[in-house]
Every structure is written in structure tokens, then in C-alpha cells.
């Protein structure tokens, strides 16, 4: 019987919303991200800002 994957920890869950772009427009990293457990929210305007927020939240929380 195959092993089932371990459940994903909720303290590492985020909701990412990207701003809608006109048809044919290149992807713009512009939107909002929320850490599900803590409720921390920020708006971002680049992939770097998105990754920085996620990294900051994960670094400040308990180890998985």
C-alpha cells in the first residue's frame, strides 16, 4: 500500500490574490497576501515583495 503524504502544516498556509490584468497583458506581480493562521496581511507589487513577506512570516513563527 502506498504511503500517504504527511498533512501540510496550517502555520505555513497563505492566501495569495493577484490583481486582474487585461487580456494579453503580461503577468504583473501585484496583489495581496495573507497568512492564514496569524491573519497578517500585506500588499505587494513584485515577486520579491511577496517572497520577502512569506519568508519573514515563516521565520518568525514556530518550526514546522
N, C-alpha and C positions, 0 to 999 in steps of 0.2 A: 504494500500500500504506500503511495507517495506521501512524503511529509508535507503537511500544510505549512504555509509560511506563517511566521510569527505575526501577531496583530501589530499594526502600526501604532506607535505611541501618540496619544492625543496632544501631548505637550509639544509635538513637532508639526502640528496641523496649522495651515494658513489658508485663508481665502484670498485669492488674487483676482481683482477685477481690472480688465483693460478697457480703456476708453474706446468707443466705437470709432472706426475710421471710415472715410468714404470708400466706396468700391474701387479697387485698383490702387489704393494708396498703400505705400509701404507700411509695414508694422511699426507702430510708434510705441515705445515703452512708456506709456503714460497711464496712470491709474491709481488704484488704492489697494493696500494690502492690510489684512487684519490677522493677528494671531488669535486663533480660536479660543484657547484656554484663558489667556490673560485679558483679551479684549483690546490690546494695544493696536493702534491704527496709525497708518501714515499714508500720505500721497507720495507718489514717485513719478519722476519724469525721465528716468533712464533705467536700463537693466542694472547698472551699477548701484543706483539708489535702492532698487528692490532687493538685490542681493545683500547690500550692507544692512538693511533693516532686518532681514531674516537672520543674518549672521549675528547681529547684535542681540536679538531676542533669544536665540538659541544659546549664545554664550552666557547670558545672564540667568538662564534657568537651570533647573536640576539636571543632572546627567540622565540620559535615557536608560 
